[in-house]
């Protein structure tokens, strides 16, 4: 397709070979970290009630976790008979065991219920986000897709909603338990013996000090890591989607070098960040390792027992608590890391949800807009730009109902942009486009696309069944109607020859030639039978045999006496527009001439295009 074509949603989305990436800086990473946290808080608002319930249940579970330790001390004292002099009390042992098991089960049940609530909240949020993303993408102007690489879209739609899972489904419960449970356990240990309580946390200051040093700048570094990973993903998508062209021109090494450089840059950054951090983290975990904690608590605890400052029965729960507290800190550290990742993911999801939408003024998606008169098309002082480049510059044009108008001009003159504006792939920056006297912005999308059909050079065949591809604009079409459209499009015999016929999945069960795909797209337009039709000359790249078949299909589509159409054709060869009603010559986004084929035949640009096409 010529250079002014707006990229479609199913295009490769590859990046220009000249694309460069800015190095992330600390300031932007810090701002990104803050923005990510705010974005995450906004995203989870719809499930705030469920998360609050999960936190309350987690709090109850954390408080109940103290119960088994109390029962354990009671059991130890009963078994030892307060030192073993009187023997064990069988009744107390049974009561202690019953309390121990009962509280443990109760705590576990409440914890599982809390997790269930948070997981249901996660499912609800993910479903909501995916629906909102799909809706936004379906309503985004096509120009947005031309500015956004497919790797970024895929990551937001597919990966980022999953990355939020850990924070939504687990963090509310696990972080609450990790905070409340150690505090409750420590309170109980200090209640038993304040000196044993100090022993239980004696190595924590070392651990916390080292971890605080390690976590310096964690938010900024995580945001920077996420940015660099996005660069790696983008270069990978670029390399994979463009591999056929790259190989054809012998540029595999150059294209791979961009991906290789991105991965090496990430590797270098990651090692520089994580190398020192891992060494310090290893030292911090030694301070709370099982061997160190057991040695400190049992060793120093034994001295307290021998000196009469503690009882042997109190040493068991305090040692267990000492082992449990570091696990809580590790859980909180993991949750903090997950929150950083989720913040970046939430920011990307929010960016998708904030993409501009094509405005919709009509209230009803079923009724025709009021005031429509016929099927004429009017471009009224229309302008449209891609960034700083003005592709269409104050164009005014009238297409009489039931006539065929051809747009011709050199590549980049604005032909396809003008046509896609009529299809409302984007809205004009200035001016308006009317069908039947009504501004396109007043047409509901569903109604508009029952009145405007298009067949582009890229036929846009989806990975669906042949039936679904043809009936894309008319889902209630019968098989008979579909076969009739395929017959008129000169492709029915090829479809019948497929093993599964209309149920054949394109791209899975079979692949079709370019000419077959083009005729399939024409069958789709035939079935929809819209009053206004846009044709981006479908035979531009067809071989002679396919071209003849496509021309027959187009003739059946355009020349239908029972259903006259207003047709806008993008022509690349003047010879193909000799029989149209109006020829419009475009140059640099403006109309340089218009009239019947005979009236424009002496125009210098028209003659130059004719000579160029006959060489």
Wavefront OBJ file of the C-alpha trace (Angstrom):
o trace
v 0.000 0.000 0.000
v 1.243 3.484 -0.712
v 3.042 5.541 1.881
v 0.048 7.460 3.118
v -1.767 4.320 4.176
v -2.767 4.255 7.792
v -1.563 1.082 9.434
v -4.347 -1.299 10.434
v -4.874 -3.143 13.668
v -3.784 -6.394 12.123
v -0.615 -5.059 10.577
v 2.762 -6.210 11.765
v 3.400 -3.105 13.770
v 7.103 -3.367 13.031
v 9.452 -0.563 13.955
v 11.430 1.465 11.498
v 15.074 0.351 11.238
v 16.037 3.888 12.180
v 14.122 3.750 15.465
v 16.265 4.737 18.436
v 15.611 4.561 22.133
v 16.431 7.119 24.762
v 18.397 5.927 27.744
v 16.232 5.849 30.882
v 17.318 8.375 33.498
v 16.849 8.419 37.247
v 14.415 11.329 37.268
v 12.098 9.792 34.667
v 12.319 6.415 36.422
v 11.405 7.991 39.771
v 8.457 9.784 38.208
v 7.423 6.581 36.491
v 7.530 4.746 39.835
v 5.234 7.309 41.476
v 2.919 7.365 38.486
v 2.794 3.564 38.521
v 1.669 3.481 42.146
v -1.069 6.015 41.446
v -2.152 4.117 38.340
v -2.375 0.881 40.316
v -4.530 2.506 42.990
v -6.882 3.815 40.309
v -7.153 0.435 38.597
v -8.129 -1.445 41.764
v -10.921 0.944 42.778
v -13.659 -1.316 41.323
v -12.607 -4.117 43.698
v -11.841 -2.009 46.777
v -14.700 -3.601 48.770
v -13.519 -7.156 48.039
v -9.941 -6.256 48.977
v -11.117 -4.660 52.232
v -13.019 -7.853 53.134
v -9.943 -9.938 52.294
v -7.771 -7.753 54.556
v -10.230 -8.040 57.460
v -10.293 -11.829 57.127
v -6.495 -11.869 56.881
v -6.287 -9.802 60.069
v -8.514 -12.314 61.886
v -6.373 -15.148 60.536
v -3.200 -13.426 61.762
v -4.623 -12.935 65.256
v -5.741 -16.573 65.350
v -2.188 -17.625 64.456
v -1.133 -16.773 68.014
v -3.541 -19.397 69.382
v -1.529 -22.487 68.412
v 1.553 -21.044 70.147
v -0.424 -20.449 73.338
v -1.759 -24.004 73.125
v 1.789 -25.265 72.487
v 3.072 -23.654 75.697
v 0.114 -25.081 77.608
v 0.794 -28.516 76.120
v 4.489 -28.333 76.995
v 3.724 -27.380 80.582
v 1.132 -30.147 80.862
v 3.535 -32.768 79.490
v 6.373 -31.615 81.696
v 4.089 -31.183 84.680
v 5.585 -27.766 85.442
v 9.055 -29.258 85.532
v 8.133 -32.946 85.554
v 7.799 -33.377 89.336
v 4.120 -34.312 89.361
v 3.906 -36.028 85.943
v 1.703 -34.990 83.084
v -1.956 -34.099 83.396
v -3.854 -36.181 80.861
v -6.887 -33.870 80.847
v -4.785 -30.787 80.236
v -2.879 -32.554 77.451
v -6.137 -33.384 75.645
v -7.467 -29.863 76.123
v -4.210 -28.339 74.886
v -4.154 -30.631 71.841
v -7.802 -29.844 71.069
v -7.128 -26.113 71.347
v -3.961 -26.415 69.244
v -5.666 -28.307 66.418
v -8.877 -26.260 66.592
v -7.132 -22.895 66.425
v -4.801 -24.082 63.675
v -7.734 -25.292 61.555
v -9.748 -22.136 62.278
v -6.809 -19.942 61.302
v -6.273 -21.974 58.115
v -9.963 -21.814 57.127
v -10.159 -18.038 57.618
v -6.904 -17.597 55.675
v -8.199 -19.697 52.768
v -11.474 -17.759 52.712
v -9.493 -14.504 52.604
v -7.428 -15.818 49.680
v -10.594 -16.939 47.908
v -12.102 -13.461 48.217
v -8.924 -11.792 46.920
v -8.637 -14.248 44.012
v -12.252 -13.635 43.003
v -11.446 -9.915 43.129
v -8.442 -10.540 40.874
v -10.571 -12.457 38.356
v -13.154 -9.658 38.406
v -10.501 -6.983 37.869
v -8.715 -8.872 35.102
v -11.987 -9.486 33.268
v -12.935 -5.825 33.653
v -9.540 -4.586 32.442
v -9.427 -6.900 29.447
v -12.924 -5.827 28.403
v -12.027 -2.155 28.800
v -8.763 -2.605 26.877
v -10.536 -4.447 24.066
v -13.175 -1.713 23.908
v -10.547 1.047 23.860
v -8.524 -0.644 21.141
v -11.631 -1.183 19.029
v -12.514 2.520 19.282
v -9.002 3.920 18.886
v -8.190 5.803 15.687
v -5.998 3.811 13.355
v -3.362 6.531 13.522
v -2.702 5.490 17.139
v -1.693 2.017 15.992
v 0.693 3.505 13.453
v 2.497 5.282 16.309
v 2.529 2.299 18.675
v 4.521 -0.873 18.102
v 2.712 -4.181 18.469
v 5.074 -5.340 21.226
v 3.805 -2.589 23.534
v 0.171 -3.407 22.770
v 0.713 -7.144 23.287
v 2.493 -6.563 26.601
v -0.280 -4.345 27.941
v -3.126 -6.619 26.836
v -1.570 -9.990 27.566
v 1.241 -9.670 30.113
v 0.443 -6.641 32.233
v -3.006 -7.765 33.359
v -1.347 -10.992 34.535
v 1.450 -9.135 36.368
v -1.136 -7.335 38.493
v -2.338 -10.751 39.723
v 0.253 -11.214 42.493
v -0.511 -7.860 44.089
v -4.296 -8.173 43.871
v -4.753 -11.873 44.637
v -2.024 -12.302 47.269
v -0.688 -8.993 48.592
v -3.798 -7.874 50.548
v -3.893 -11.178 52.431
v -0.220 -12.104 52.707
v 1.002 -8.607 53.565
v -1.661 -8.228 56.278
v -0.714 -11.592 57.762
v 2.996 -10.757 57.458
v 2.498 -7.544 59.453
v -0.097 -8.544 62.049
v 1.026 -12.100 62.790
v 4.640 -11.272 63.830
v 3.441 -8.359 65.968
v 0.865 -10.547 67.700
v 3.403 -13.335 68.193
v 6.007 -10.928 69.534
v 3.455 -9.474 71.939
v 2.799 -12.975 73.243
v 6.522 -13.785 73.519
v 7.185 -10.576 75.444
v 4.226 -11.465 77.642
v 5.860 -14.816 78.422
v 9.338 -13.395 79.025
v 10.652 -10.044 77.826
v 14.234 -11.328 77.721
v 13.265 -14.226 75.453
v 11.337 -11.691 73.352
v 14.527 -9.718 72.808
v 16.335 -12.930 71.819
v 13.630 -13.615 69.217
v 14.416 -10.356 67.399
v 18.071 -9.827 68.308
v 19.336 -10.421 64.742
v 16.573 -8.411 63.056
v 18.334 -5.010 63.279
v 21.251 -6.448 61.283
v 18.870 -7.872 58.678
v 16.759 -4.711 58.423
v 19.804 -2.453 58.179
v 21.318 -4.454 55.337
v 17.963 -4.748 53.545
v 17.328 -0.996 53.859
v 20.715 -0.394 52.241
v 19.862 -2.876 49.501
v 16.439 -1.354 48.799
v 17.763 2.170 48.228
v 16.442 3.423 44.900
v 14.539 0.177 44.330
v 11.524 1.954 42.846
v 13.577 3.943 40.350
v 15.700 0.932 39.387
v 12.651 -1.278 38.937
v 11.024 1.321 36.692
v 14.260 1.608 34.710
v 14.453 -2.174 34.400
v 10.897 -2.251 33.103
v 11.701 0.427 30.514
v 14.766 -1.471 29.327
v 12.779 -4.708 29.111
v 10.260 -2.853 26.971
v 13.105 -1.872 24.637
v 14.210 -5.503 24.410
v 10.631 -6.593 23.652
v 10.232 -3.921 20.967
v 13.463 -4.848 19.172
v 12.541 -8.529 19.356
v 9.123 -7.873 17.776
v 10.812 -5.740 15.118
v 13.303 -8.484 14.318
v 10.741 -11.306 14.174
v 8.042 -9.467 12.205
v 10.493 -8.153 9.645
v 12.615 -11.292 9.292
v 11.459 -12.143 5.759
v 12.345 -8.699 4.391
v 15.572 -8.601 6.385
v 16.685 -11.955 4.981
v 15.683 -11.030 1.452
v 18.002 -8.019 1.527
v 20.788 -9.771 3.389
v 20.479 -7.566 6.479
v 19.992 -10.319 9.060
v 23.168 -9.402 10.893
v 22.284 -5.719 11.067
v 18.726 -6.356 12.260
v 19.868 -8.931 14.801
v 22.540 -6.520 16.027
v 19.833 -4.126 17.260
v 18.177 -6.870 19.293
v 21.567 -8.145 20.467
v 22.584 -4.639 21.552
v 19.330 -4.166 23.477
v 19.777 -7.474 25.337
v 23.423 -6.736 26.116
v 22.543 -3.278 27.412
v 19.905 -4.819 29.672
v 22.338 -7.508 30.823
v 24.961 -4.882 31.645
v 22.452 -2.756 33.566
v 21.041 -5.736 35.458
v 24.461 -7.010 36.538
v 25.563 -3.536 37.642
v 22.403 -3.205 39.719
v 21.932 -6.700 41.093
v 25.561 -7.767 41.589
v 26.277 -5.643 44.698
v 22.670 -6.007 45.864
v 22.852 -9.813 45.824
v 26.050 -9.849 47.892
v 24.527 -7.616 50.565
v 21.264 -9.584 50.454
v 23.189 -12.800 51.060
v 24.770 -11.264 54.164
v 21.377 -10.086 55.416
v 19.828 -13.529 55.009
v 22.668 -15.087 57.002
v 21.554 -12.937 59.947
v 18.086 -14.525 59.883
v 19.048 -17.998 58.705
v 17.625 -20.969 60.583
v 21.002 -22.067 61.929
v 21.862 -18.608 63.305
v 18.423 -18.093 64.866
v 18.375 -21.548 66.489
v 21.922 -21.075 67.761
v 21.192 -17.647 69.252
v 17.834 -18.555 70.795
v 18.756 -21.965 72.179
v 22.266 -20.931 73.197
v 21.418 -17.682 74.953
v 18.037 -19.028 76.037
v 19.735 -21.907 77.831
v 21.841 -19.408 79.740
v 18.673 -17.576 80.807
v 17.104 -20.848 81.955
v 20.213 -21.846 83.929
v 20.274 -18.440 85.589
v 16.595 -18.763 86.493
v 15.408 -15.905 84.283
v 13.292 -18.123 82.002
v 11.420 -21.430 81.948
v 12.259 -24.259 79.569
v 8.639 -24.442 78.370
v 8.807 -20.815 77.213
v 11.881 -21.395 75.066
v 10.063 -23.630 72.544
v 7.486 -21.076 71.287
v 9.970 -18.194 71.363
v 12.387 -20.138 69.156
v 9.578 -20.999 66.723
v 8.475 -17.359 66.661
v 12.055 -16.282 65.983
v 12.056 -18.573 62.939
v 8.660 -17.274 61.752
v 9.397 -13.542 61.904
v 12.051 -13.473 59.114
v 9.611 -15.302 56.843
v 7.183 -12.442 57.372
v 9.819 -9.886 56.377
v 10.682 -11.922 53.297
v 6.998 -11.971 52.353
v 6.816 -8.192 52.721
v 9.958 -7.763 50.603
v 8.481 -9.963 47.867
v 5.223 -8.042 48.005
v 7.129 -4.743 47.705
v 8.889 -6.078 44.608
v 5.589 -7.300 43.160
v 4.082 -3.876 43.814
v 6.882 -2.242 41.820
v 6.262 -4.593 38.896
v 2.492 -4.173 39.170
v 2.865 -0.382 39.243
v 4.712 -0.390 35.931
v 2.157 -2.813 34.489
v -0.727 -0.668 35.764
v 0.828 2.396 34.144
v 0.972 0.666 30.762
v -2.609 -0.571 31.134
v -3.733 2.935 32.080
v -1.963 4.345 29.028
v -3.978 1.935 26.878
v -7.192 2.938 28.653
v -6.349 6.611 28.057
v -5.753 6.359 24.308
v -7.900 8.787 22.307
v -11.191 7.481 21.017
v -13.080 8.372 17.903
v -15.865 10.634 19.158
v -19.407 9.322 19.075
v -22.237 11.819 19.312
v -25.155 9.557 18.470
v -27.097 8.029 21.313
v -28.471 5.015 19.484
v -26.316 2.363 17.837
v -29.182 0.976 15.794
v -31.064 3.873 14.233
v -30.022 5.987 11.278
v -28.944 9.511 12.205
v -31.609 12.145 11.701
v -31.593 14.307 8.589
v -29.943 11.839 6.220
v -30.728 12.534 2.556
v -29.485 10.007 -0.004
v -26.021 8.469 -0.163
v -23.927 11.356 -1.467
v -20.537 11.970 0.163
v -19.058 15.386 0.942
v -15.573 16.247 2.173
v -15.809 19.763 3.621
v -12.452 21.559 4.075
v -10.866 18.367 5.453
v -7.315 18.363 6.839
v -5.394 15.578 8.551
v -1.811 15.296 9.791
v 0.581 12.581 10.907
v 2.533 14.502 13.489
v 4.058 17.489 11.701
v 3.309 16.076 8.228
v 0.010 17.258 6.735
v -1.256 14.330 4.650
v -4.557 15.990 3.634
v -4.649 19.767 3.295
v -8.062 21.518 3.214
v -9.732 19.154 0.747
v -13.323 19.762 -0.347
v -14.925 17.169 -2.602
v -18.441 16.045 -3.557
v -19.278 12.437 -4.538
v -22.700 12.278 -6.161
v -24.861 9.365 -5.006
v -24.597 6.348 -7.294
v -21.423 7.542 -9.046
v -17.828 6.333 -9.057
v -14.992 8.721 -8.183
v -11.333 7.818 -8.653
v -8.479 9.311 -6.615
v -5.165 9.248 -8.452
v -1.813 10.792 -7.693
v 1.772 9.948 -6.799
v 2.635 7.931 -3.722
v 2.191 9.968 -0.559
v -0.244 12.429 -2.129
v -2.941 11.689 0.471
v -5.230 9.374 -1.501
v -5.425 6.530 0.997
v -5.563 8.903 3.962
v -8.595 10.619 2.440
v -10.273 7.266 1.821
v -9.616 5.987 5.334
v -11.070 9.197 6.755
v -14.275 8.353 4.874
v -14.145 4.902 6.483
v -13.677 6.767 9.775
v -10.486 4.996 10.728
v -9.638 8.438 12.124
v -11.410 11.778 12.411
v -10.179 14.837 10.473
v -8.137 17.413 12.353
v -10.169 20.097 10.591
v -13.364 20.101 8.589
v -15.901 17.301 8.374
v -17.084 14.440 6.176
v -20.775 13.906 5.496
v -22.794 11.028 4.115
v -26.311 11.976 3.090
v -25.701 15.413 4.575
v -24.926 14.039 8.065
v -21.497 14.385 9.703
v -19.782 11.017 10.197
v -19.342 11.882 13.874
v -23.134 11.712 14.201
v -23.242 8.184 12.788
v -23.159 5.310 15.313
v -20.262 3.028 14.380
v -22.494 -0.024 13.907
v -24.785 1.896 11.572
v -21.931 3.567 9.691
v -20.269 0.289 8.768
v -23.558 -1.057 7.430
v -23.450 1.864 4.984
v -19.728 2.142 4.234
v -17.785 -0.873 3.001
v -14.195 -1.108 1.863
v -11.821 -3.422 0.039
v -8.199 -2.501 0.667
v -4.978 -3.780 -0.868
v -4.288 -5.625 2.372
v -7.419 -7.821 2.564
v -7.309 -8.228 6.366
v -8.164 -11.935 6.609
v -8.354 -12.953 10.268
v -7.506 -16.258 11.958
v -11.152 -17.322 11.897
v -13.186 -19.716 9.804
v -13.867 -18.787 6.181
v -17.531 -18.418 7.154
v -16.731 -15.946 9.934
v -14.325 -13.999 7.729
v -16.913 -13.499 4.990
v -19.761 -12.794 7.435
v -17.658 -10.401 9.512
v -20.019 -7.492 8.847
v -23.204 -9.570 8.737
v -23.093 -12.207 11.448
v -26.640 -13.446 10.774
v -25.872 -14.314 7.133
v -26.975 -17.788 6.022
v -24.607 -20.250 4.360
v -26.557 -19.768 1.134
v -25.882 -16.016 1.209
v -22.208 -16.637 1.970
v -21.829 -19.082 -0.925
v -23.591 -16.644 -3.243
v -21.120 -13.919 -2.251
v -18.199 -16.314 -2.777
v -19.562 -17.239 -6.217
v -19.826 -13.588 -7.231
v -16.290 -13.007 -5.914
v -14.919 -15.826 -8.126
v -13.537 -17.781 -5.151
v -16.272 -20.345 -4.343
v -14.556 -23.231 -6.152
v -11.333 -22.781 -4.163
v -13.272 -22.740 -0.871
v -15.247 -25.878 -1.800
v -11.947 -27.642 -2.487
v -10.819 -27.086 1.112
v -11.190 -30.061 3.472
v -13.553 -28.251 5.853
v -15.170 -25.839 3.410
v -16.607 -22.806 5.182
v -15.405 -24.178 8.529
v -11.754 -24.042 7.443
v -9.724 -21.871 9.841
v -7.529 -19.444 7.936
v -3.912 -19.578 9.068
v -4.449 -22.901 10.884
v -6.096 -25.342 8.461
v -4.994 -23.561 5.308
v -3.227 -20.568 3.809
v -4.620 -18.682 0.822
v -2.834 -16.842 -1.952
v -2.914 -13.056 -2.138
v -5.476 -13.175 -4.943
v -7.698 -15.588 -3.021
v -7.544 -13.408 0.089
v -8.453 -10.366 -1.982
v -11.474 -12.122 -3.484
v -12.482 -13.275 0.001
v -12.451 -9.624 1.099
v -14.578 -8.739 -1.933
v -17.032 -11.505 -0.964
v -17.236 -9.901 2.463
v -18.121 -6.550 0.869
v -20.612 -8.236 -1.493
v -22.396 -9.851 1.434
v -22.590 -6.593 3.358
v -23.744 -4.726 0.197
v -23.163 -1.209 1.545
v -24.447 1.888 -0.313
v -21.010 3.558 -0.044
v -17.924 1.613 -1.101
v -14.196 2.371 -0.838
v -11.786 0.485 -3.100
v -8.028 0.739 -2.674
v -7.222 -0.744 -6.068
v -7.216 -4.432 -5.275
v -5.353 -5.546 -8.404
v -2.244 -3.400 -7.897
v -0.021 -6.361 -6.995
v -1.994 -9.243 -8.522
v -0.679 -11.595 -11.195
v -2.518 -11.528 -14.578
v -4.730 -14.542 -13.801
v -5.725 -13.276 -10.358
v -6.215 -9.756 -11.712
v -8.824 -10.950 -14.217
v -10.723 -12.828 -11.495
v -10.531 -9.893 -9.087
v -11.744 -7.491 -11.770
v -14.771 -9.726 -12.398
v -15.481 -9.804 -8.661
v -15.142 -6.024 -8.391
v -17.449 -5.559 -11.354
v -20.089 -7.673 -9.594
v -19.577 -5.605 -6.457
v -19.766 -2.145 -8.027
v -22.196 -2.546 -10.929
v -25.378 -3.723 -9.244
v -28.450 -2.039 -10.826
v -30.690 -3.069 -7.928
v -28.353 -1.508 -5.356
v -26.482 1.472 -6.876
v -23.419 2.493 -4.912
v -21.411 5.616 -4.301
v -17.878 4.389 -4.967
v -14.519 5.957 -4.093
v -11.630 4.230 -5.871
v -7.952 4.725 -5.084
v -6.318 4.221 -8.459
v -2.635 3.654 -9.111
v -2.907 3.418 -12.886
v -4.865 6.004 -14.924
v -5.819 3.296 -17.429
v -8.020 1.664 -14.798
v -10.199 4.766 -14.272
v -11.195 5.540 -17.857
v -14.834 4.612 -17.218
v -15.433 6.334 -13.863
v -17.715 9.341 -13.451
v -15.159 11.625 -11.800
v -11.355 11.665 -11.543
v -9.676 13.569 -8.701
v -5.938 14.203 -9.003
v -4.149 14.668 -5.682
v -0.705 16.079 -5.019
v 0.906 16.943 -1.671
v -2.373 16.433 0.171
v -4.353 18.800 -2.052
v -6.640 18.424 -5.071
v -4.782 19.701 -8.116
v -7.526 18.873 -10.634
v -10.845 17.073 -10.943
v -13.387 16.267 -13.636
v -14.346 13.487 -16.012
v -11.547 11.287 -17.408
v -11.674 13.299 -20.622
v -11.534 16.642 -18.793
v -8.404 15.753 -16.805
v -6.630 13.852 -19.566
v -4.573 16.915 -20.533
v -3.455 17.667 -16.966
v 0.377 17.458 -16.701
v 0.320 15.256 -13.590
v -2.280 12.938 -15.124
v -0.182 12.593 -18.265
v 2.940 11.926 -16.194
v 1.141 9.195 -14.241
v -0.124 7.687 -17.503
v 3.346 7.652 -19.027
v 4.813 6.177 -15.847
v 2.270 3.342 -15.789
v 2.844 2.379 -19.435
v 6.626 2.142 -19.337
l 1 2 3 4 5 6 7 8 9 10 11 12 13 14 15 16 17 18 19 20 21 22 23 24 25 26 27 28 29 30 31 32 33 34 35 36 37 38 39 40 41 42 43 44 45 46 47 48 49 50 51 52 53 54 55 56 57 58 59 60 61 62 63 64 65 66 67 68 69 70 71 72 73 74 75 76 77 78 79 80 81 82 83 84 85 86 87 88 89 90 91 92 93 94 95 96 97 98 99 100 101 102 103 104 105 106 107 108 109 110 111 112 113 114 115 116 117 118 119 120 121 122 123 124 125 126 127 128 129 130 131 132 133 134 135 136 137 138 139 140 141 142 143 144 145 146 147 148 149 150 151 152 153 154 155 156 157 158 159 160 161 162 163 164 165 166 167 168 169 170 171 172 173 174 175 176 177 178 179 180 181 182 183 184 185 186 187 188 189 190 191 192 193 194 195 196 197 198 199 200 201 202 203 204 205 206 207 208 209 210 211 212 213 214 215 216 217 218 219 220 221 222 223 224 225 226 227 228 229 230 231 232 233 234 235 236 237 238 239 240 241 242 243 244 245 246 247 248 249 250 251 252 253 254 255 256 257 258 259 260 261 262 263 264 265 266 267 268 269 270 271 272 273 274 275 276 277 278 279 280 281 282 283 284 285 286 287 288 289 290 291 292 293 294 295 296 297 298 299 300 301 302 303 304 305 306 307 308 309 310 311 312 313 314 315 316 317 318 319 320 321 322 323 324 325 326 327 328 329 330 331 332 333 334 335 336 337 338 339 340 341 342 343 344 345 346 347 348 349 350 351 352 353 354 355 356 357 358 359 360 361 362 363 364 365 366 367 368 369 370 371 372 373 374 375 376 377 378 379 380 381 382 383 384 385 386 387 388 389 390 391 392 393 394 395 396 397 398 399 400 401 402 403 404 405 406 407 408 409 410 411 412 413 414 415 416 417 418 419 420 421 422 423 424 425 426 427 428 429 430 431 432 433 434 435 436 437 438 439 440 441 442 443 444 445 446 447 448 449 450 451 452 453 454 455 456 457 458 459 460 461 462 463 464 465 466 467 468 469 470 471 472 473 474 475 476 477 478 479 480 481 482 483 484 485 486 487 488 489 490 491 492 493 494 495 496 497 498 499 500 501 502 503 504 505 506 507 508 509 510 511 512 513 514 515 516 517 518 519 520 521 522 523 524 525 526 527 528 529 530 531 532 533 534 535 536 537 538 539 540 541 542 543 544 545 546 547 548 549 550 551 552 553 554 555 556 557 558 559 560 561 562 563 564 565 566 567 568 569 570 571 572 573 574 575 576 577 578 579 580 581 582 583 584 585 586 587 588 589 590 591 592 593 594 595 596 597 598 599 600 601 602 603 604 605 606 607 608 609 610 611 612 613 614 615
